[in-house]
């Protein structure tokens, strides 16, 4: 059961790299088109410096990549705790649901980016994570 629970976490890690490459694949050409590029970036420049300079639809990929560095870190820790202490079948289902919803959130944010749908996807994924976190807490404090 541990491997089954770790599979969705692995998929989300790989998805994060998909978003990184998607971000780079859209940002770098847009920067070059503006007359810049990596070679002309100011020393110490950050991706946030491109806000308002590149089209919003280009920056959406970066925003999502940043989001994948935030809440999913709790997912990884929670999945690790459960995998160590003893997952049950519903943990695997909630982990997969979390990952599918986060991937849908990524695709939506990177392409359409209408907030009501994006928020609904975030909320549903957060509920899945909360269920997992509560089970992790139960395992850690009470046992199976």
Backbone as a chain_set.jsonl record, in Angstrom:
{"seq": "XXXXXXXXXXXXXXXXXXXXXXXXXXXXXXXXXXXXXXXXXXXXXXXXXXXXXXXXXXXXXXXXXXXXXXXXXXXXXXXXXXXXXXXXXXXXXXXXXXXXXXXXXXXXXXXXXXXXXXXXXXXXXXXXXXXXXXXXXXXXXXXX", "coords": {"N": [[0.826, -1.199, 0.0], [2.074, 1.186, 0.591], [3.648, 1.906, -1.66], [1.616, 2.326, -3.517], [0.478, 4.608, -2.454], [2.549, 6.41, -2.656], [2.838, 6.742, -5.364], [0.977, 8.744, -6.505], [2.159, 11.05, -5.412], [4.622, 11.017, -6.672], [3.819, 11.405, -9.317], [2.86, 14.032, -9.117], [5.234, 15.397, -8.57], [6.588, 14.981, -11.001], [4.756, 16.29, -12.681], [5.155, 18.896, -11.835], [7.603, 19.436, -12.982], [6.802, 19.375, -15.661], [5.282, 21.714, -15.717], [7.34, 23.549, -15.189], [8.92, 23.324, -17.512], [7.008, 24.088, -19.405], [6.549, 26.699, -18.591], [9.117, 27.837, -19.027], [9.307, 27.371, -21.761], [7.45, 29.129, -22.792], [7.979, 31.618, -21.638], [10.718, 32.274, -22.201], [10.869, 32.588, -25.095], [9.073, 34.784, -25.251], [10.411, 36.72, -23.776], [12.656, 37.062, -25.38], [11.436, 38.078, -27.652], [10.656, 40.549, -26.69], [13.001, 41.828, -26.811], [14.805, 41.097, -24.998], [15.886, 38.496, -23.026], [17.657, 35.734, -21.581], [20.354, 36.394, -21.621], [20.355, 39.144, -21.474], [19.247, 39.75, -19.112], [18.868, 41.53, -16.066], [21.378, 41.723, -13.485], [20.77, 39.629, -10.713], [18.101, 39.524, -11.237], [14.649, 38.488, -11.061], [11.957, 36.175, -11.61], [9.608, 37.471, -10.931], [10.086, 40.038, -11.698], [9.239, 40.208, -14.251], [6.558, 40.596, -14.276], [3.912, 42.474, -15.535], [5.444, 43.194, -17.659], [5.653, 41.083, -19.446], [3.039, 39.427, -21.308], [0.043, 38.683, -19.464], [-0.963, 36.069, -19.827], [1.314, 34.638, -20.398], [2.74, 34.808, -18.021], [1.085, 33.355, -16.32], [1.77, 30.649, -16.29], [4.09, 30.662, -14.786], [3.07, 31.609, -12.361], [1.536, 29.408, -11.641], [3.487, 27.428, -11.408], [4.824, 28.398, -9.177], [2.747, 28.085, -7.316], [2.725, 25.322, -7.189], [4.879, 24.888, -5.642], [4.077, 25.498, -3.174], [1.357, 24.736, -1.445], [1.377, 21.934, -2.224], [3.707, 20.997, -0.955], [2.912, 20.402, 1.605], [1.284, 18.27, 1.011], [3.17, 16.348, 0.126], [4.603, 15.878, 2.527], [2.522, 14.938, 4.151], [1.684, 12.621, 2.79], [4.034, 11.144, 3.038], [4.135, 10.758, 5.817], [1.806, 9.214, 6.211], [2.449, 7.018, 4.587], [4.581, 5.92, 5.975], [3.412, 5.291, 8.454], [1.229, 3.692, 7.895], [-0.849, 3.328, 5.447], [-4.283, 3.311, 4.286], [-6.814, 2.098, 2.022], [-8.514, 4.273, 1.262], [-6.814, 6.439, 1.543], [-5.137, 6.316, -0.653], [-6.961, 6.829, -2.702], [-7.779, 9.477, -2.066], [-5.324, 10.751, -2.309], [-4.767, 10.421, -5.053], [-6.96, 11.822, -6.06], [-6.343, 14.392, -5.129], [-4.01, 14.925, -6.628], [-4.951, 14.755, -9.306], [-6.793, 16.855, -9.29], [-5.038, 19.0, -8.759], [-3.474, 18.968, -11.067], [-5.444, 19.542, -12.965], [-6.076, 22.09, -12.024], [-3.634, 23.367, -12.581], [-3.563, 23.26, -15.421], [-5.871, 24.702, -16.023], [-5.256, 27.224, -14.818], [-2.998, 27.93, -16.276], [-3.976, 28.312, -18.813], [-6.801, 29.216, -19.235], [-7.608, 30.518, -16.842], [-9.726, 31.601, -15.262], [-10.979, 32.812, -12.304], [-13.167, 31.782, -10.571], [-13.516, 29.001, -11.292], [-10.91, 28.11, -11.016], [-10.568, 28.549, -8.262], [-12.478, 26.759, -7.266], [-11.353, 24.296, -8.027], [-9.01, 24.433, -6.513], [-10.122, 24.511, -3.93], [-11.46, 22.009, -3.764], [-9.243, 20.293, -4.04], [-7.884, 21.022, -1.744], [-9.622, 20.106, 0.222], [-9.336, 17.348, -0.144], [-6.649, 17.125, 0.644], [-6.9, 17.921, 3.304], [-8.418, 15.804, 4.372], [-6.535, 13.749, 4.115], [-4.524, 14.801, 5.784], [-5.806, 14.805, 8.26], [-6.086, 12.069, 8.634], [-3.382, 11.377, 8.758], [-2.699, 12.697, 11.121], [-4.268, 11.286, 12.935], [-3.068, 8.751, 12.746], [-0.517, 9.401, 13.661], [-0.902, 10.352, 16.278], [-2.777, 8.724, 17.572], [-2.615, 6.208, 16.516], [-3.109, 3.285, 14.437]], "CA": [[0.0, 0.0, 0.0], [2.931, 2.372, 0.626], [4.007, 2.281, -3.028], [0.411, 2.861, -4.157], [0.277, 5.96, -1.941], [3.639, 7.268, -3.121], [2.703, 6.958, -6.813], [0.444, 10.064, -6.838], [3.15, 12.08, -5.07], [5.617, 10.987, -7.743], [3.199, 12.034, -10.485], [2.819, 15.481, -8.906], [6.607, 15.884, -8.753], [6.835, 15.023, -12.449], [3.917, 17.346, -13.234], [5.801, 20.171, -11.517], [8.604, 19.64, -14.032], [6.071, 19.737, -16.879], [4.965, 23.145, -15.61], [8.597, 24.288, -15.306], [9.287, 23.372, -18.925], [5.977, 24.877, -20.083], [6.838, 28.085, -18.248], [10.321, 28.253, -19.748], [9.02, 27.325, -23.196], [6.661, 30.3, -23.203], [8.604, 32.853, -21.152], [11.972, 32.609, -22.878], [10.598, 33.229, -26.392], [8.438, 36.087, -25.044], [11.47, 37.639, -23.353], [13.47, 37.345, -26.565], [10.622, 38.923, -28.526], [10.674, 41.9, -26.107], [14.337, 42.382, -26.957], [15.612, 40.684, -23.849], [16.337, 37.114, -22.995], [18.48, 35.458, -20.406], [21.627, 37.104, -21.742], [20.18, 40.564, -21.176], [18.573, 39.905, -17.82], [19.673, 42.309, -15.117], [21.927, 40.897, -12.403], [19.873, 39.447, -9.575], [16.706, 39.576, -11.673], [13.792, 37.375, -10.67], [10.786, 36.018, -12.46], [8.607, 38.483, -10.573], [10.407, 41.275, -12.407], [8.59, 40.161, -15.561], [5.149, 40.978, -14.122], [3.615, 43.749, -16.178], [6.265, 43.339, -18.871], [5.198, 40.019, -20.345], [1.585, 39.266, -21.247], [-0.436, 37.907, -18.323], [-1.11, 34.652, -20.172], [2.657, 34.04, -20.322], [3.091, 34.724, -16.604], [0.224, 32.404, -15.607], [2.5, 29.387, -16.091], [4.99, 30.9, -13.654], [2.25, 31.673, -11.147], [1.152, 28.056, -11.259], [4.683, 26.719, -10.929], [5.006, 28.856, -7.796], [1.72, 27.429, -6.501], [3.119, 23.924, -7.002], [5.926, 24.878, -4.611], [3.453, 25.918, -1.917], [0.533, 23.736, -0.758], [1.789, 20.537, -2.423], [4.736, 20.559, -0.007], [2.168, 19.759, 2.692], [0.845, 16.977, 0.472], [4.294, 15.417, 0.155], [4.858, 15.513, 3.926], [1.382, 14.148, 4.634], [1.765, 11.304, 2.153], [5.164, 10.429, 3.643], [3.715, 10.345, 7.165], [0.856, 8.106, 6.087], [3.147, 5.848, 4.03], [5.399, 5.339, 7.047], [2.601, 4.814, 9.57], [0.265, 2.678, 7.493], [-1.979, 3.828, 4.654], [-5.428, 2.473, 3.966], [-7.217, 2.298, 0.628], [-9.067, 5.604, 0.977], [-5.695, 7.382, 1.427], [-4.686, 6.271, -2.046], [-7.97, 7.519, -3.514], [-7.703, 10.917, -1.816], [-4.055, 11.238, -2.867], [-4.948, 10.544, -6.5], [-7.899, 12.926, -6.303], [-5.585, 15.629, -4.932], [-3.103, 15.129, -7.764], [-5.75, 15.041, -10.51], [-7.332, 18.213, -9.139], [-3.938, 19.964, -8.897], [-3.111, 19.03, -12.489], [-6.526, 20.298, -13.608], [-5.857, 23.478, -11.588], [-2.5, 23.878, -13.36], [-3.955, 23.453, -16.824], [-6.83, 25.811, -16.042], [-4.579, 28.482, -14.523], [-2.032, 28.239, -17.327], [-4.626, 28.564, -20.107], [-8.023, 30.023, -19.155], [-7.357, 31.292, -15.622], [-10.887, 32.258, -14.655], [-10.81, 32.561, -10.871], [-14.151, 30.902, -9.899], [-13.206, 27.589, -11.541], [-9.605, 27.856, -10.394], [-10.791, 28.462, -6.828], [-13.196, 25.505, -6.99], [-10.371, 23.214, -8.118], [-8.146, 24.567, -5.339], [-10.888, 24.14, -2.746], [-11.649, 20.55, -3.775], [-7.959, 19.642, -3.743], [-7.588, 21.301, -0.333], [-10.44, 19.185, 1.019], [-8.649, 16.049, -0.214], [-5.459, 17.208, 1.483], [-7.333, 17.96, 4.698], [-8.779, 14.434, 4.752], [-5.27, 13.032, 4.294], [-3.832, 15.346, 6.958], [-6.499, 14.323, 9.456], [-5.717, 10.664, 8.823], [-1.993, 11.382, 9.212], [-2.72, 13.091, 12.535], [-4.817, 10.144, 13.69], [-2.029, 7.723, 12.794], [0.622, 9.885, 14.453], [-1.229, 10.582, 17.682], [-3.61, 7.658, 18.156], [-2.227, 4.924, 15.927], [-4.083, 2.776, 13.467]], "C": [[0.874, 1.269, 0.0], [3.273, 2.844, -0.794], [2.807, 2.879, -3.756], [0.153, 4.294, -3.701], [1.353, 6.918, -2.45], [3.554, 7.559, -4.62], [2.091, 8.319, -7.141], [1.416, 11.198, -6.496], [4.218, 12.162, -6.157], [5.077, 11.664, -8.999], [3.172, 13.551, -10.318], [4.207, 16.104, -9.019], [6.911, 16.016, -10.244], [6.009, 16.112, -13.117], [4.54, 18.718, -12.978], [6.894, 20.478, -12.538], [7.955, 19.97, -15.367], [5.76, 21.235, -16.854], [6.226, 24.007, -15.729], [8.993, 24.429, -16.771], [8.289, 24.185, -19.742], [6.23, 26.358, -19.831], [8.044, 28.586, -19.042], [10.067, 28.323, -21.251], [8.171, 28.477, -23.69], [7.342, 31.606, -22.797], [9.852, 33.236, -21.943], [11.74, 33.198, -24.27], [9.953, 34.614, -26.239], [9.469, 37.132, -24.606], [12.336, 38.032, -24.548], [12.729, 38.294, -27.503], [10.575, 40.368, -28.013], [12.041, 42.561, -26.267], [15.246, 42.031, -25.793], [16.082, 39.265, -24.012], [17.22, 36.93, -21.788], [19.791, 36.227, -20.443], [21.538, 38.574, -21.377], [19.462, 40.808, -19.855], [19.481, 40.671, -16.871], [20.217, 41.397, -14.025], [20.953, 40.823, -11.226], [18.405, 39.486, -9.938], [15.944, 38.323, -11.265], [12.606, 37.321, -11.613], [9.717, 37.059, -12.186], [8.857, 39.809, -11.279], [9.723, 41.345, -13.77], [7.1, 40.486, -15.496], [4.943, 42.364, -14.729], [4.437, 44.001, -17.426], [5.899, 42.292, -19.912], [3.681, 39.945, -20.27], [1.183, 38.376, -20.067], [-0.485, 36.42, -18.639], [0.234, 33.924, -20.184], [3.031, 33.822, -18.858], [2.246, 33.721, -15.826], [0.941, 31.083, -15.344], [3.442, 29.508, -14.896], [4.226, 30.95, -12.342], [1.898, 30.257, -10.688], [2.348, 27.264, -10.761], [4.981, 27.122, -9.486], [3.995, 28.186, -6.877], [2.078, 25.965, -6.23], [4.269, 23.78, -6.007], [5.35, 25.208, -3.235], [2.662, 24.771, -1.29], [0.962, 22.289, -1.023], [2.928, 20.081, -1.509], [4.083, 19.91, 1.213], [1.684, 18.378, 2.264], [1.971, 15.957, 0.556], [4.582, 14.947, 1.581], [3.752, 14.603, 4.454], [1.414, 12.735, 4.069], [2.911, 10.49, 2.765], [4.795, 9.92, 5.034], [2.794, 9.132, 7.085], [1.55, 6.849, 5.563], [3.976, 5.153, 5.1], [4.529, 4.66, 8.105], [1.505, 3.817, 9.192], [-0.946, 3.21, 6.76], [-3.101, 2.796, 4.556], [-5.903, 2.873, 2.568], [-7.728, 3.711, 0.353], [-7.964, 6.66, 0.902], [-5.212, 7.462, -0.016], [-5.67, 7.025, -2.935], [-7.91, 9.03, -3.314], [-6.406, 11.511, -2.355], [-4.164, 11.412, -4.384], [-5.908, 11.694, -6.835], [-7.18, 14.269, -6.158], [-4.724, 15.927, -6.16], [-3.875, 15.47, -9.036], [-6.304, 16.465, -10.448], [-6.235, 19.264, -9.273], [-3.485, 20.079, -10.352], [-4.18, 19.804, -13.263], [-6.394, 21.781, -13.27], [-4.728, 24.109, -12.401], [-2.903, 24.199, -14.786], [-4.91, 24.632, -16.938], [-6.111, 27.143, -15.833], [-3.641, 28.888, -15.66], [-2.685, 28.616, -18.651], [-5.797, 29.538, -20.007], [-7.956, 31.018, -17.998], [-8.533, 32.135, -15.151], [-10.941, 31.838, -13.198], [-11.881, 31.648, -10.264], [-13.859, 29.411, -10.085], [-11.88, 27.231, -10.88], [-9.761, 27.698, -8.882], [-11.502, 27.158, -6.463], [-12.238, 24.321, -7.041], [-9.431, 23.238, -6.911], [-8.873, 24.103, -4.08], [-11.081, 22.62, -2.666], [-10.344, 19.813, -3.459], [-7.578, 19.855, -2.281], [-8.388, 20.394, 0.596], [-9.807, 17.793, 1.016], [-7.423, 16.046, 0.685], [-5.825, 17.228, 2.966], [-7.711, 16.558, 5.197], [-7.509, 13.617, 5.004], [-4.544, 13.498, 5.552], [-4.482, 14.877, 8.255], [-6.18, 12.852, 9.714], [-4.274, 10.553, 9.288], [-1.915, 11.723, 10.693], [-3.228, 11.943, 13.399], [-3.752, 9.06, 13.828], [-0.888, 8.138, 13.727], [0.314, 9.965, 15.938], [-1.979, 9.439, 18.361], [-3.14, 6.289, 17.707], [-3.313, 4.435, 15.001], [-5.248, 2.23, 14.203]], "O": [[0.465, 2.303, -0.528], [3.197, 4.036, -1.091], [2.957, 3.829, -4.525], [-0.34, 5.109, -4.48], [1.088, 8.103, -2.65], [4.144, 8.532, -5.09], [2.637, 9.017, -7.996], [1.484, 12.193, -7.217], [4.664, 13.252, -6.517], [5.795, 12.409, -9.665], [3.432, 14.28, -11.275], [4.342, 17.223, -9.514], [7.427, 17.04, -10.691], [6.497, 16.79, -14.022], [4.454, 19.605, -13.828], [7.091, 21.633, -12.917], [8.499, 20.765, -16.134], [5.952, 21.933, -17.85], [6.175, 25.089, -16.315], [9.356, 25.516, -17.221], [8.679, 24.894, -20.669], [6.136, 27.175, -20.747], [7.983, 29.649, -19.661], [10.555, 29.227, -21.929], [8.169, 28.775, -24.884], [7.286, 32.59, -23.534], [10.021, 34.398, -22.314], [12.351, 34.212, -24.606], [10.255, 35.521, -27.015], [9.402, 38.289, -25.021], [12.701, 39.198, -24.704], [13.328, 39.202, -28.079], [10.469, 41.304, -28.806], [12.217, 43.722, -25.898], [16.323, 42.605, -25.631], [16.624, 38.897, -25.054], [17.493, 37.881, -21.056], [20.285, 36.665, -19.403], [22.541, 39.185, -21.009], [19.115, 41.942, -19.527], [20.698, 40.49, -16.869], [19.582, 40.401, -13.679], [20.388, 41.833, -10.806], [17.547, 39.481, -9.055], [16.517, 37.241, -11.142], [12.296, 38.284, -12.315], [9.003, 37.481, -13.095], [7.938, 40.612, -11.439], [9.638, 42.416, -14.372], [6.45, 40.635, -16.53], [5.703, 43.296, -14.465], [4.15, 44.934, -18.176], [5.842, 42.58, -21.108], [3.093, 40.357, -19.27], [1.895, 37.434, -19.718], [-0.093, 35.597, -17.812], [0.275, 32.708, -19.996], [3.574, 32.777, -18.499], [2.666, 33.279, -14.756], [0.744, 30.466, -14.297], [3.575, 28.579, -14.099], [4.671, 30.405, -11.332], [1.955, 29.947, -9.498], [2.235, 26.509, -9.795], [5.35, 26.28, -8.668], [4.346, 27.763, -5.776], [1.767, 25.435, -5.164], [4.59, 22.671, -5.582], [6.076, 25.195, -2.24], [3.262, 23.903, -0.654], [0.911, 21.478, -0.099], [3.097, 18.878, -1.308], [4.638, 18.975, 1.791], [1.676, 17.437, 3.057], [1.759, 14.83, 1.003], [4.783, 13.755, 1.816], [4.028, 13.611, 5.127], [1.194, 11.765, 4.795], [2.772, 9.287, 2.983], [5.107, 8.783, 5.387], [2.981, 8.149, 7.803], [1.278, 5.744, 6.034], [4.06, 3.925, 5.122], [4.868, 3.583, 8.595], [0.921, 3.173, 10.063], [-1.965, 3.513, 7.381], [-2.894, 1.593, 4.719], [-5.443, 3.868, 2.007], [-7.407, 4.288, -0.685], [-8.158, 7.689, 0.254], [-4.918, 8.542, -0.529], [-5.259, 7.775, -3.821], [-7.98, 9.785, -4.284], [-6.392, 12.655, -2.809], [-3.715, 12.417, -4.935], [-5.682, 12.443, -7.786], [-7.383, 15.175, -6.965], [-4.717, 17.05, -6.665], [-3.488, 16.382, -9.767], [-6.281, 17.19, -11.443], [-6.479, 20.325, -9.849], [-3.151, 21.17, -10.815], [-3.855, 20.627, -14.119], [-6.582, 22.634, -14.137], [-4.846, 25.246, -12.856], [-2.616, 25.282, -15.295], [-4.778, 25.462, -17.837], [-6.332, 28.09, -16.589], [-3.513, 30.074, -15.964], [-2.026, 29.18, -19.524], [-5.773, 30.589, -20.647], [-8.218, 32.208, -18.17], [-8.348, 33.261, -14.691], [-10.948, 30.646, -12.889], [-11.514, 30.777, -9.476], [-13.948, 28.642, -9.128], [-11.749, 26.175, -10.26], [-9.153, 26.808, -8.287], [-11.164, 26.526, -5.463], [-12.303, 23.435, -6.188], [-9.097, 22.192, -6.356], [-8.303, 23.384, -3.26], [-10.883, 22.024, -1.607], [-10.337, 18.837, -2.709], [-7.01, 18.963, -1.651], [-7.887, 19.964, 1.636], [-9.75, 17.134, 2.054], [-7.181, 15.079, 1.407], [-5.137, 16.622, 3.787], [-7.361, 16.178, 6.314], [-7.421, 12.882, 5.988], [-4.01, 12.68, 6.301], [-3.792, 14.586, 9.232], [-6.023, 12.435, 10.862], [-3.969, 9.712, 10.134], [-1.15, 11.108, 11.436], [-2.678, 11.666, 14.465], [-3.56, 8.513, 14.914], [-0.364, 7.322, 14.485], [1.177, 9.676, 16.768], [-1.839, 9.214, 19.563], [-3.258, 5.314, 18.45], [-4.327, 5.107, 14.809], [-6.196, 1.745, 13.586]]}, "num_chains": 1, "name": "protein.A"}
